[in-house]
């Protein structure tokens, strides 16, 4: 593969920086409480981090010449260089002459608008294959890339996130999947696809051969296998039409199965939605917008508290790790829980807390409940490697004044 002829700097030179500004705006809109990285760098995490999170994937080193398709690079500073002459100020306009009317962007689009219209932003979580219109097949390394609309994307062991800047459409492809993607239409050849049309009420059509799916201002999951196609509504109303002219409108948590020979099944209710979207957890954790993550945490904590799906909810909370600790502590502090829920929640909190979120456990260590105080002590000790000079017996039986003073000292040792 040749890199020198597809350098991003040359490719984007006519755009005078507009494309990068667009990319920055779009990335900021995408839906782990680690401090956010710069807008164009948050997917390009270091190789060591992705070794831990993404099973050994290495990202291309910063500054490496880009391959086709174009790899995203950080924007260059717009500040003038010292050796550049100062630009003359704009001359005053004769007041008798009116400014020309603004151009109609639909008739004379700017280069940045053309780029948004014809370009997709692809986040590769693992090696991916792409077939851009009119170009040879390319194998992309993990990282962040620009590809043309109408590109066929094939995943193997990795997953992919796709953004259409022109309408903020967000797609995710699971492992062993293939789809041809445009801003308003997606052809799913096989595998599993997540579609999020965002809040702009755009309409997106998903062609899965035996059925087509229409998503408007909503989210859905479409899975295509040899045996048929499954469609699950996550948010908003999703319309499904089969080749036999059968039609179904799905509300959230509803799904149908379309058999090539027997047609569409009756609409079924999905009892525990997070299990169906569990494959997206790593992408949710690594995105810059925490909205989806916080909604997922709240849904899981509620399911865990309700009890009917406590075990699968706990499993999904463990996948989210320490990010779930503040919400679990908040629920526990509300009180009025039975012994089984309290015990299970304390176990989760103690297991999941890390150094940063261990400070939330100080709310529990101030509780009137001795068992909560002892559990908080063990959780903080495990997460920080410090016992604050006290033991479990002290936090169980010590006086309020002594516990308060010890908690203040311990906090100072850990976080100041």
N, C-alpha and C positions, 0 to 999 in steps of 0.2 A: 504494500500500500504506500502510495506517495503522499507526503505531507506538504511539501514545499509549495505546491500549486494551489493549495486550498487555505492559505493563511487567513485567519479571521480579520486581521487588521486591514488587509487589502480588500477583502470582500465587503467590509462595512464602511470603507472610506467614504463612499458617496453619501452615506447617511448622516454624516456630521454629528455622530453621537446619538441620534434619535433612537436608533434600535436598542442601544444599551439602556437608555432611559426607559424605553418600553419594557425591556426585559426585567429591569429592576422593579418597575411598578407591578408587573405581573407576578414575579416571584414573591413579592410582599403580600400579594392577595391569596397565595396558596395556603389551602388548608393542609419537644420533648423538653420538658422544661429545662433544658440546658440553655445557657445564654445564647441568643440567636447570633449566627455568624453573619458576615456581610451579605447583602441580598443576593449577589451572584456567586457566593462561595459556600452557601450553607449546604448544598448537595455535595460539593466537592470536599468532603471531609478527608482527613489524613488516612493513609493506608492502614495504619495501626488501629484506628477507631473502627473502620469498616471491617477489619479482620475480626473484631469482636462482635459487631452488630450484623454484618452481612455475610458471614461464613467465608472469610478469606478474600473478599473482593478488594482489588487495589485500584485506586483511581489514578488516572494519568497525572504525572507531576505538573505543577503549575508552571506556565511559561512554555510548555512543550508545543511545537508547531501543530496546528490542528489538522486532522484528517477529514476527508469527505465522509459523511456530512460534517458541517462546521462545528467544531467544539467551542463552547462558550468560554470567553476569557473575561477577566475583570475589566471594567471600563477604564479608559485612560483619563487623566485629569484634563479638564478644560482650561486650566490656568495657563496663560501665555508664557513661553520660555523667555529667559532674560535676553537672548540674542535676537528675538523677534521684534520688529518695529511695531510701535503702537498703532492701532487702527484709528484712522481719522474718524472724528465724530460725524454723525449723520447730519448732512447740511439741512438748514432750515427749508421748509417747503413753502412755496409761494401760497399765501392764504387764498388767492383767487382760484387756485387749482384744487380740485377735490381728489382725495385718494381714490385709486382704482378700486372697484368692487372686489370683495374676496372671491377667490376661486372656488368653484364647486368641487369638493374633494372626490365626489363620485365620478366626475368627468376628467379630472386631472389630479389623481391621487399622488401624494408625496411619497418619496422612497420608503419612509418609515411605515406609512399606511400599507404600501404594497407588501412590505416585509411581514407585517402583522397578518395580512390577509392570506399570504401564501406560505407561512412558516409555522411549524409546530416546535415547541420546546419539549425535548425528550430527556427524562431523567432515567438513566440506566442503572438499575440495581443488579449488577451482574452483566456478563457479556450478552449482547443482543445482536440479532441479524436485522438489517434494514434493506428494503428495496425501494429506493426513491424513483419517482416517475422519470423514465428516460435514462436511468443510470444503472450501472452494474451493482450486484449485490455487495453489501459491505458488512463487515463484522465490527461492532463497536465495543470498546472497553467500557467498564463502569465509569460513569461521569455524566456530564450535562452537554447536550448537543442540540443544534438546530437541524431540523429536517424539513423537507417540503410537505405541504398538504398532499394527501393521497399516497403517503408512504406506507408500505406494508412492514409491520414490526413483528418480529418473531422472538419469543423468549424460550429459553431452555431451562436452566436451573435458576435463572435470575427473574426479577420482576421489573416492571416498567411503569413510570408515571408520565403522562402526556398532558401538555397544556396547549390550548389554542388561544394565543393572545388576542385574536380578533373578537372573541366572544366569551373568553374566560372559561371555556369548557374544560373540565378536568376528567381524565380517564386513568384507569389503572389496569394493567394486565398482569395476571397471575403467571406462575411458572407454566411451561409447556403450553403456551397460547400463541395465537397469531391473529392479527387484525390489521385491516387497512383503514387508515384514519384520515378524516377530513373534519373541518370545524363543525359541520352540520350533519355528517353521515359517517357511520362506521360499519364496516363489513367484518363480522366476526367469523373467521374460518374454523377455529377450534379453540377450546380452553375457556377461561373465565375472564370476564370484563366487568369493571365497575364504571358507571357513568354518573357524573355529577354536573348538572347544567348550571349550578350556581343560583344566584338570585336575579339574574337578568331575564328570566322567563324565555330563554331561547328554546327552540325545539330541535331535538336531535333524533335522528332515525338510526336504529341499529338493525342491520340486515343479518339474520342468522339462518338464512336459506329457507327452513321450514316455517319460519315466523319472522315478522318484523316487529320491532318495539319502538314506540314513540315516547320519548321522555321530554317533558316540558316543566321547567322550574322544579326539578326533583332529582332523585337519585335512584338507581336500580342496579341490580346484578343480573348479568346474562351469562349463562353457562351453556356452551354448545359441545355436545358429545356425539358419538356415532349413533347412540340410541335415541337422541332427541335433544330438545332445548328446554332449559329451565329459566324462568324469569321471576325475579323477586323484587318487589317494590320496597325501597328503603325509606324514601321520603317523597311527598307529592303524589300525584296520580300518574300512573303508568298505563299506557294502552298497548295491548298485544293483539296482533292480527296474524292469522295463519294463512297458509296457501289455500286452505279450504274455505276461506272467508269467515272463519270463526273470529269473534272479537271478545276481548275481556278487558275490563278496566280495573286495575289493581290499586288498592289503598295500601298504605304502609303496613309492612309485616304480612302481606299476602303474596302468594306465589302460585304459578301454574306450571305444568309440564306439557310440552307439545311432542307427541309421538309422530314420527313421519307417516305411519300407517293408520293409527287410530285417532289422530287429531289431539285436541286440547282436553286436558282433564278439568275437573271442577276446581274452582278457586279454593286454596287451602290456607290456613292461618299458620304463620311461623311463630312458634312459642318463644324462642330465645334468639333474637336477631344477631347479637354479637358473635355467636358461634359461626354464623354464615359469613361474617366479615372479618374473621380472625386473621385470615391470610394477609390482610392489609396493615396489620399492627405496626410492623417496622416502618412502613412508609408514613403512617400517621405520626409516629414518634419523631421522625426525622424532618418533617415539614416545618416551615417557619411560622405558620399561623396555628395558634394553639386552640382555636375554637372547636374544631372537630375532636381533638384530644379531650378537652374538658367535657364536652357533651358525652363522649364515650365513657369517661370516668363516672360521671353522674348516673348514667344509665346502668352501669355495672354495679355501682354501690347500691342503687335502688333495688336491683334484682337480687343482690346479695342480702340486703336487709329483708326483702319480702320473704325469702326462704325457699320458694318453689324451685328456683334455679341457683341455689347458693353454691353448689359445687362447681358447675361450669362458670359461674360468675367469678368465683375465686380464682379459677384457672386463668381467665382472661385478665383479671386484675394483676396477677403475678407476671403476666407478659408485659404489662405496663410498668411494673417495678415501682420504684420510690415515688413516682409521679402521683400514685394513687393514695399516698399516705395522708396528705392534708384532708382530703374528703372523708377518709375512713375515721380519722381522729374527730372531725367535726360531728359525724353521726354518733360516735360513741359518747361524746360529751353531752349530747342532747338527753341522754339518760332514758330510763323506762324500758330497757331492753331485757329480754330473758337471758338466763345464764348461758345457754348454748350460743346465742348470737354474740354476747360479750366475749366469751372465750374464743370463738372463731375469729372475731375481729381483732382481738389482741394478738392472736397468733399471726394473722396477716400483717398487721402493722409492725410487729417485732421482726418479722422476716424481711419485709420490704424496705424498711427505713434505711437510708444512707446517711452520710455525715450531714449533708445539707438539710434533709427533711427530718433529721432527728430532733431539731429544735421544736417541731410540732408536738413531740412527745412530752415536752415540758408542760403542756396544758393538762396532760393526764397525771403528771407527777404532782400536780397541785390539787388533785381530786380528793374528795372526802372518802372515796372508796379505796381501802387499803390494797385490794387486789389490782386495781388499775395503777396505783402508784408503783407497786412491785413490778408489774408487767412493763411499765414505762421505763423503769430503771434498767431492766434487762435489755430492752430495745435500744436505749441510748448507749448503754455499755457495749453492746455488740456492734452498733454502727460506728462508734467513735473510738473504741479501744480504751475508753476512760471510765472509771467508776466514780469519779469525783471525790474519792477518799471515803466513801461510805459503802455499806453493803445493803442487801435486800431487807435485813431485819430492821435497819434504821428507817427505811422508807415505809415499812409496814407499821412500826410501833413508835417512831419518834414523835415528839410534840410538834404542833403546828409551827411554832416559832423557830424551832431547830430545823425543821424541814424547809421552811421558807429561806432561812439564811443559807443552808446548804445548797438549795437550788440556785440562788443568786450567785454563789461562789462558783458552782459548777458551770453555769451559763457563761460567766466571765472567762473561765478557763478554756471553754470550747469555741466560743464565737467572737471573742474580742481580740 
